[in-house]
Amino acid sequence: MTTRYACLFAQEFPHQALLRLRPELQRKPVVVLDGEQPFEHVCSLNNPARTIGVEPGMTKLEMEMFPAAVILQRSRAEEEVAHAALLECAGTFSPRVEDQSSDRCFTCVIDMTGTETLFGSPDTLGENLLKKTQALGIQASIAISSNFHAARCLARAGIGVRVVPRGMECAALAPLPLTVLDLSPEHVETFSMWGITTLGALGNLAETELIARLGQAGKELRLLARGESPHLFSAIEPSFALQERMELDSPVELLDSLLFILGVMLDQLIVRAQSRILALASITLNLDLEGGTSHSRTVQPALPNAERKLWLKLIHLDLQAHPPQAAIHSLTLSAQPGSTSKVQLGLFSPQVPEPMRLDVTLARIRNIVGEGCVGQAVLKDTNRHDAFRIEPFVVSSSTASHRQAGPQRLAMRQLRPPEIVIMTVHNRHPDSFVFREKQYTVERAYGPWSSSGDWWNPTLWSLEQWDLVARGHDATWLCCCLTRDLTHERWQVEALYD
C-alpha cells in the first residue's frame, strides 16, 4: 500500500482568520497589528496591502502613511476558532491528522494512506479538500506526496493543489527556495555565504562534507531537501465543536448591524455541520457587553435544520423580545448538532404546516403574548383541579403506535373560566341552581370528592367536586361537573358532559 500525505497550508493566518467573518474586506488592503501599545507592529497582511507598499514589521505610526489600509487588531480567540474549524475539516478525510502550525501560518498534514477507494485519486482528493477549505473562508495550498516533509515544503511554496508521484520528490523540491525549510539564523547565514539558495543545490552537496561542517543537522537538512527524511507521524484527536467567535472593532448597539454579522457566522456553522451530514439543533448566542457584563440567549426550534433564513429570523425575534442592555463588544455563536429528519405523509393525510414556518409563527406569537404562554400544556404533579404548565413543543423521534378503538365514553367540555352559579343546598346536598338564566333541579348527585392543597402558600385551595344530573323547567337535561370552593364559599360549573 502506497503511503500518501496531504499537507494543508494557509499562510498569513492572523488576517485570514479575521477576514473569513468579514467578507466585505476581502478586496481591500488589510493589515493586522500585534503587540502592546506603543510597540504595535504589522504581523500579517493581505496581497492588496502588499501592493500599496505595506511591509511586515511596520509600526502603527508608519501605517499612517497608508490611509487606504484597513487596520485590525489581532484576535487570538478568532484564530483559535478558525484553527479548530480547519482541523475539523481535515478530520473529515482521515482520522490521522498532525498539526504543524506556527504563530503566523496554519499547517496540518493528513495521512491519506488507503483512502483512494473513498475519495478517489489524489488529484480528486486534493480538489475536494481545497473546496471545503475555501468554503470556510480560508485560502490555502495543498500538496500530496509519499514523503511527509516533502508535502510540507511543496505546500509552503505552491498555490492550489499539487500532487507529486512516488520517487519524484527530489526533482519536485529542487527549484524551491530554502525559505520553505525551518532554518536557524546561523544556517541561513552559512548557506548565503556558500551561495546555496535552492533545495536542489543543498541536496547536491556531499553528505560527508556537509556533516563535517554542520554536524548531524547538515545531514538532516540534506535529507529534507531531497525529500528522503523519515518522520514519526503524531496524530491528534480534533474535537468537533460548532462554534464561531467575532471580536468587533467598535461597540455595536443597532440590532440590524448585529444581524448582518450573525448571518456570516451562521453561514460558517451551517457549512461545517453539513460537511458531516448534520443540521443545527440549537444555537446559543453569547454577547460580551460594555461594563464587563454578558447576555446569553438560546434558540431551539422543534426540529433540527440548516436553513439560514429561519435561524436568522428566530434569533432576530428572540433578541427583539430580550434585547441586550448595553453595547456589544464581541459575540460567540455556539450550536448543538442534530440529525436532519424527514417525514413522509400518507397519500390521503391532511396538509400540515411546515415545521420551519411554524417555528417562526410561534416565535412571533411568543413576542405578543409572552414567553410562557406558547407551547403545549403539561399537567402538574398535583391534585389541584385544572393545574398545568406550558412547555415548548417537542417532536417525538419515535413513531406513534396505532390506538385501538375503545368503548364509547362521555365527552367533557371544560369551561374556562368556570361559570359561577347560585346554588340551593338541602341536607348538605345540591338541590337546585340557576345556570345561564335557566333554573335546574338536581335529579341525581354524585359526590362530594374533596381535595385541598398549597396550605403553605397564599394560593391555597380547597374544593368539593360534584357530578350532577339536572332537569330544567322546560324538560331539558343537563349533565355537569360543579365544584364548591370552600375558601371563598362559591359554586361554579367546571365542565359539561355531552
N, C-alpha and C positions, 0 to 999 in steps of 0.2 A: 504494500500500500504506500503510495507516494505521499510524503509529508508536505503539507502546504500551510503557509502562514499568510494571513491578510492583515496588513497594517493600516490603521485608520489614523490619519494625521490632520490636525486642524491648527494652523499657525495663527498668531495674533489672537489667542483665545480670549483675553480680557475684553477686547472690543467686540468680538463675535458673540460672547455671552450676553452683552448688553444690547446689541442690535437685533438679536433674534426676537425680542419682545418690543422692538421699536422699528417696525418696518418703514416708517416714514423717513428714517435717517439713513437708509441703505445707500442712497446715491449721493449723500452729502459727505464732505470731508469731516471725519470724526476722529478725535484723539481722546485717549483715556489717561488721566493723571493719577499717579500713585505717590504715596509718601505723606509725611506730616508737614503741615504748613510751618515755615515758608519754603520748605525744601521739596515741594511737589515737582514731579518731572513726568515727561511723556513715557509711559511704559508700553503703550500699544496704540496702533493707528491703522486706518484702512488705506486702500490704494488711492482714493481721491485726495486724502490728506497728504500722501507722499507726492502726488502730482503738483500740489501748490507749494511744495518745499519744506514741509514739516519733517523733522527727523527724530528718531527715538532719543530720549535723554534730554530734550529741550525742557527748560524750566517754564513755569507758569508765566513769568514776566516775558520771556521770549515769545510765548504764544500770542501776546498782544499784537505782534506784527502780522498775524494772520486772522483778521476779523471774520473771514468767511468760515473758519473752522468751528465746529460744534465741540465743546469741551464737556466731557463727562467724567465723573469721579468713579474710580474703580470700585466694584462691588464684589467682595468675596462671596457673599451669600448667593448672588445670582450665578456666579461662576460654579459654585458647588452644585446648584440645581442643574445647570447645563451639563456639567461633567457627569452627574448621575444619569441624566437622560441619554447621553451618548453611550455610556457603559451599558445601560439598559437596552439600547438599540443594538449594540454589538452582541449582547447576550441572546438576542432572538435568532442569531445564526449559529451560535455554538455556545455550549456551557463553559468552554475553556477560553477565558479572556484574561490577558495580563495587562495591567495598567502601567504605562511607561511615561506618564505625563510629567511635564516640568512646570515652572511657575508661569510661563507665558504661552505654552503650547500644550495641546491635548494630543496624546499618543496612546493608542492601545493596539495590541496585537492579538489576533484571533486565530486559534488553532482550528483550521478548516479541514483537517485530515479526515477522509472518509465521508464527506458531506456532498460529494458530487451527485449522488442519486437523489438528494433532497433539493439542492439549489442549482443543479446543472453545472455547466462548465465554469472554470474560474472567471472568464470574462463576464458571464451572466451573473455570477455571484457578486463580482465587483460592482457592476452596474446597479444591481438591486440594493447593495449596501450604500452606494453613493446616493441613490434616490431617497432612501429612508433618512439618511443624514441631512440631505437638503430639505426634506420635509420638516425637520426640526429647526430649520433656520440657520444651519451651520454649513459653511463652505469648507470642504475637506478634499484631501487627495488620498488615494488608496493604491497600495502596491501589494501584489501577491507573488510570493516566492517560496521555494522549498527551504530557504535559509532564513532564520528569524531576523538576524541583524541586516541581511540584505534587503528584506522587506521594509525594515525601518528606514534605512538610508534612501531607498528609492522613493518611499512615500514623502520623505522630507524634501526631496528635490523635484518631485513631479507634480503634475496637475492632472486631475481627473483620475482615471483608472489605468494602471499599468500591470501587466502580467508577464513574468519572466519564466521561461521554460527551465526545467531542471537541467543543471550543468552550464547554463548561460549567465550565471550570476556575475562572474568575474568580468565578462565583456560588458554587461549592462551597467556595472558600477564604475567602470574605468573612466568615463568622461565626467563623473560627478566631482564637485569641488570638495575639499577637505572639511568644509563647514558642516557637512552632514554628519560628521563624527563628533562625539563629545570629547574634544581635545582640551587638555590643560593649557594655560598660557605659555608654559615652558615649551611644550611640544609645538604649539603654533609658531613660536619664535624660531625654534630649531628648524622646522620644515621650511619656513620662509627663507632662512639663511641658505638652506640646501637647494632652494628653487623648486620644491615639491608643492604643487598646487592642486593636483587631482588624485583620486583614489587609484587610478591606473598607474601613475608614476610611483605612488607609495607601494603598491602591490608588486611592482617590478624590482624593488630593491632586494638585495641579497639578504636572506634571513639571518645568517651568521653575523654579517657586518652590522645589521640593524640591532641585533641583540647586544653586540659588543658596545654600542654607543648609547642605546636607550634601555637596555635590560629587557626583562620579560614583557614590559609594557610595549616595547617595539615589536615583539613577536605578535602580541595580541592585536595591535593596530594593523599589522600587515595582513593577518587573517581576516580582520574586519573589512579591509579594503578589497580583498579578493572574494569575499562572500563565503568564507570557509570556516568562520568562527562558530564553535558549538555554543549551545545555550540550554540551560536547565529551565524549562517552562514553569513559571509560578503563577498558577491560575488564581483568580479572585472569585468571590461569590457576590456578584452585583445584586443588590436588593431592588425589588420592584415597588416604587413609591410614586404615585401620581401627585406631583407637587410642583408648582411654579411660584416663583417669588420675583417681585419687582420693587426696587427702591426708586422713588420718584425724585426728580431733580428739584422740584419745588412742591410745597404742600398743595393738595387738591381739595377743593370744597364742593365743586359742582358735581352732581351725580352723573350728568351726561359725559363729562370728561373721564370719570371713573369707569363708566360702562365701555367706553372706547378701549381703554386699557384691558378691561376684563375680557373683551371679545378676542383680543390677540392671545391672551393666556389660555382661554378656553380652547382656541384652535390647537394649541400645543398639547393640552391634556387629551383632547379627542384623538389627535393623531397617534399619540403614544398608546392610548387604550385600544384603538382599532388595530394597531400593529400586533396585538396579542388576541385579536378577535374578541374584544371585551367592549363594554359600554360603561357609562358613568352612572353609578347607583346613587350617590350623594356627593354634594360639594360643600366644603366648609371654607368660608371666607374670613380671614383674619386681617384686620386693619390696625396698623400702628398709628396712633393719633398724636397730635401735639399735646405736650404736657406729660408724656410718658404713659398715657392710658392706651387701651386697646378696645376693639369692637369686633366681636365674633358672631357670625351667623351661619347656620347650616340649612341647606335646601335639599329636600329629598322627595322626589316625585314618587308616584305609585309604582312605576316600572323603570328599570334602568334603560337609558337611551343615550344616543350620541348626536342628538340634534342641537346644534349650536344656538339657533334662534330660540328654541324652547328654554334652554338653560339660561340664556341671557335675559329672557323675559321674566323667568321665575326669580332670578337674582334681583332684577330691577324692581319687581313688585315687593319683594321681601325688604329691600333697602328703603323703599318708599314708606313701608309700614314701620320699619325700625331703622331710622337714619342715624349715622354716627354723629356724635355731639361735638366733634372738633375736626379740624383739617387733617388730611391723611398724608402721612409721610411715606409709608410703604405698605404693601399688601402681599399676602400669601394665599394662594389658592390650592387647596388640597382636595383630592377626590378619592372616593372609595370605588373600586372597580366592581362591576356586576355583569352577569351574563345577559345577553340580549334574549328576549322572549318573544316568540311568535305564536299567535293564537289563530287557529283555524276554525272558523264558524261553520255551522251546518248550512246546507243549501237553503233551508226554509227558516233559519234563525232570524230574529228581528234585528234591525240595524241598531248598532250601539255606537256611542261617540268614541272617537279616537282617544286613547289614554293621554296623548300629548296635549291635545286641546282641552281635555277635561282637567288636567293639572293646572293649566293657565287660568281656566274659568274658576276653579276652586280658589286659586290664589287671589283673583280679583274679588271674589265674594268675601274672602277672609279679610281683605283690606276694608271692606264696607261694614261687615257685621262684627268683626273682632276675631282675634286669634283662636280663642277656644270655642267658637260657635260653628265651626265647619268640620265635618268628619262623620264618623259612624258612632252610633250610640252603643255604649257598652254598659251592662248592668254592674252596679257596685256590689261589693260583698257585704250586704246589709239586708235586714228585713224591712227597712223603711220602704213605704209604698212609692213606686214610680221613681226610685233613685237610680240615676245613671250618670255617666260622664261621656265626654266627647273625645275620641281618639282619631288620629289620622287614618285615612283609608289605607288598607293593606290588601294587596292582591296575593292570594294564596298560590304557591307554586304547584301544589298537588291538585289533581283533578277531583272534582266533587263527585261522590258516588250518587247513583240514581236513587231517589227516595221512593219507597214503596207506598202505594196508596193505602192510607189507614182509614179507620171508621170516621164517618162524618161527625163533626163537633160543632157546637155553637160558636159563632164569631162574636168577638168582643170589640166594640168601638170605644176607644179611650177618649174621654173628653178633656181637652187641655185648653184653658184651665178648668178644673172641676166647677160645676154649677151649684151654687148654694140654694138649698130648698128649705121650706118651712115644714117641719115635721111635728106630727101629733103622736105622743107616746102613750101606750096603755099597758100597764103591768110591765114596764121597762122594755116593751117591745114596740117597734114601729107600727102605727095603726093607720095613719093616712098622711098624705103630704101633697103639696102643690108643686108641680114641675112644669115649667114653660106655660104658665097661666092655665093649667088644667089640674083639676082635683082628681087624685088617685086614692083608692082604698087598697090596703095591703091584704092580699088573699093568703099568701104564704111567705114566711120569713125564715131565712137560714142564717144562723149566726148567734151571737157575735163571735168573731175571731179578733182577739185583742193583740196588739203589738205596740211596742214602745222602745225608745232608744235615744241616744245622744243626750242623756240627762246631764252630762258634764259640760255641754255646750249651750250657748244661747238658743241654738236651733233645735231644742229638744222636741220630741214628737210623741204623741200617744193617741192611738186610733183604735176604733172598733169598726170592723168591716161586716156589712150585711149584704146578702143576696136576696132580692125581693122580687116577688111576682105580684103585680098590682093591676087593678082593673079600674078604668076610668068610668065616669058617669055616662059616656056615650058608648059603653060596652067594648072599648078598645083595651088591649092588654099591653102591659109594659114590664119587661124583664130588665132589671138594672142592678148595678152594684153601688151601694151607698156606704159612706164612711162617716163616723161620728168623731169629730176632733175634740177630744176630752180637754185639751189645754185651752181651747177657745170656745168650747161649747157651741158647736155648729155642725149641721148636717150638710153633706154635699154629695152630689151624684158624680161618681168617678168614671163609670162606663155603662154602656148599653149593650145588652145581649140581643143578637139577631137570630 
